[in-house]
Amino acid sequence: MNSCKATQELKTEVYETSANGNSLKKITEFSKSKTQVVITLNEQEKFQTITGFGSSFTESSAYLLNKLSAANRNKILEAYFGENGAKYSLTRTHIASCDFSLSNYTYAKVENDKLLENFTIEDDKSDLIPMILEAKAISKEGFKIIASPWTSPPWMKDNKKYVGGKLLPEYNDSFALYFSKYLEAYKKEGINIWGVTVINEPHGNGNNWESTLFSPKEMTDFVQNHLGPKLEKDGWGQVKILGYDQNRAGLPEWVDEMFKDEKSSKYFAGTAIHWYESTYDYLPKELQYAHQKAPNKYLIQTEACVDSEIPHWNDDAWYWKKEATDWGWDWASEKDKHLHPKYAPVNRYATDIIGCLNNWVDGWVDWNMVLDKQGGPNWFKNWCVAPVIVDPEKDEVYFTPLYYTMAHFSKFMRPGAVKIGCQISNNDLMSTAVKNPDGSIAVVIFNPTEQEFVIEINQNSKKKTISIPAKALQTIVIKP
């Protein structure tokens, strides 16, 4: 009977960020381009459940917020966590110092204090903790926090330094206790930590800033025999332990070890990854491999940023042009230099997030929320870009196009959403779609080309025709 019915139109809202100046703007009028692209949605095809999107609380970001006027500080936190903002749902922070700290510090300052009787989070109380608590007060639905140490306390390592070195076996239990004490101390401040990674970047970072080296086997043994049992014994069994926490090309070697058998996998809730392998390749093969190895575990992107290039701090156009250079070019081997060409920052973010969603990644976390126009503060002078850049001297705030790029996902794809089938008929464009807990569907389309397209969206027997201009990102919300 129904085959005679006229095609019904989907009820949609379209939001756009584009090189021509739109910043998450609601679009109601569409042009009639000659070139048509078809997107076909299939709700029957279900993939991963979304954990969330967001970025990181760092001492650098918190310190800068403290230097701004109360109005600007609030404006930024509302933009990230408020109902009218990006509604961030998944975040990260550092356990003791990282490169985006003002100096090196540890919570276990007294050497050979194996029972950590002198453990203290005092260093976090002036900047970092107030920022997290303010964000919590603003966020209606709340957000999850993943906490990562860049290093164990230096005295627990063979080189006794903040940078490099390995955890000495006699301190395995002390380092596991360090996590437990951290979770307890933060809970006392009113902050519940959802998950931890064992160490940030276990392969190290070229011995530049805080690090502790682990092989896949060393980390797996530490989690299986020390960290997992300790957190369970101390009542932190619900805190998710994520392994690895570095670049995606290393995934096969790490997941093979972490998820080798029942015993090795028991305490791992999933795997954390970074994007620094390449400025254009999101490494789908490795992501697929990691998912297949542990289909019921989390696969979360925990860190991403682009390198700072002064004086582009408040120049919207720069973020859309292939002019950003990658520090990866300096450290990549000759055979890998091709992975680090110049790139457009918006393209790198949009392509990576869509590529990740289309390959089983369930959470995507950006690095610093706020940096200054130099790309710091950073004690190592490792300058980076954040989606929000400030000039504390002049009390100025700049929301870069990267802020709006992140919001296209975080605002409209909510925790508990399920990634669904989404086919696009043109390989020059990218798209992905999720079905939210409220029944709405969010489709994101990225058009990096110089050409405009008409887009026909098909869902069952319903359709909607819109258009997307050159160099634009759109989120289409389909009402239930």
Secondary structure, 3 states (H helix, E strand, C coil): CHHHCCCEECCEEEEEEECCCCCCEEECCCCCCCCEEEEEEEEEEEEEECCEEEEEECHHHHHHHHHCCHHHHHHHHHHHHCCCCCCCCEEEEEECCCCCCCCCCCCCCCCCCCCCCCCCCHHHCCCHHHHHHHHHHHCCCCCEEEEEECCCCHHHECCCCCCCCCECHHHHHHHHHHHHHHHHHHHHCCCCCCEEECCCCCCCCCCCCCCCCCCHHHHHHHHHHHHHHHHHHCCCCCCEEEEEEEEHHHHHHHHHHHCCCHHHHCCEEEEEEECCCCCCCCCHHHHHHHHHHCCCCEEEEEECCCECCCCCCCCHHHHHCCCECCCHHHHCCHHHHHHCCCECHHHHHHHHHHHHHCCCCCEEEEEECEEECCCCCCCCCCCECCCEEEECCCCEEEECHHHHHHHHHHCCCCCCCEEEEEEECCCCCEEEEEECCCCCEEEEEEECCCCCEEEEEEECCEEEEEEECCCEEEEEEECC
